[in-house]
């Protein structure tokens, strides 16, 4: 039950956070990379061209991926780095509130990105679907391997046949002829030997009546 609650909460948080990032990234995309670079340069952000391209792509594509639940942990890391840069170079010295251009919004988005990095996006998403498919495939392959290689025939395991060994799997041991009850040759054995030497078929002895 707790896992289901987390999955639903993660889905809602992913969609809301992804929509916010997508809106900011799309705004930068529509304004153009040149205008975004110029704005970053005026705010004193180092390497404005690289930073503008990174922010635009990460916020746009990362927002879409969050909504879909695809690669949530790597996307969470990239968005966290993006928000830390925004706090460090733009919003950190303006207090907390967004009305004063403070770090309120990037701080909240960065905290959500950190949560996605640490906990993932739940099972309701593409990551959860692919993970379930791969896990079931691995379990099926392991079950097939267990059927092909019994436990007593595995490398490193005991090779002595057990009670559960099927007749086809039991090693064949040549049967030894039964030794006579005593070291002396009885009369019946002598008659068989005489018949063999004289090329006469031995007489079949009838079992005694019991």
JODASUL-V145890 format. One record per backbone hydrogen bond with DSSP energy under -0.5 kcal/mol. CO is the residue of the C=O (numbers start at 1). NH is the residue of the N-H. If there is no record, write none. Layout:
# JODASUL-V145890
co=<CO	CO>
nh=<NH	NH>
This chain:
# JODASUL-V145890
co=<1	2	3	4	5	6	7	8	9	10	11	12	13	14	15	16	17	18	19	20	21	22	23	24	25	26	27	28	32	33	34	35	36	37	38	39	40	41	47	48	49	50	51	52	53	54	55	56	57	57	58	59	60	61	62	63	64	65	65	68	69	71	72	73	74	75	76	77	78	79	80	81	82	83	84	85	86	86	87	91	92	95	96	97	97	98	103	104	105	106	107	108	109	110	111	112	113	114	115	116	123	125	126	127	128	129	130	131	132	133	134	135	136	137	138	139	140	141	142	143	144	145	148	150	151	154	162	166	166	184	186	187	188	189	190	191	192	193	194	195	196>
nh=<5	6	7	8	9	10	11	12	13	14	15	16	17	18	19	20	21	22	23	24	25	26	27	28	29	30	31	32	36	37	38	39	40	41	42	43	45	44	51	52	53	54	55	56	57	58	59	60	61	62	62	63	64	65	66	67	68	69	70	126	127	75	76	77	78	79	80	81	82	83	84	85	86	87	88	89	90	91	92	94	95	103	104	100	102	101	107	108	109	110	111	112	113	114	115	116	117	118	119	120	125	129	130	131	132	133	134	135	136	137	138	139	140	141	142	143	144	145	146	147	148	149	150	153	154	157	165	169	170	186	190	191	192	193	194	195	196	197	198	200	199>
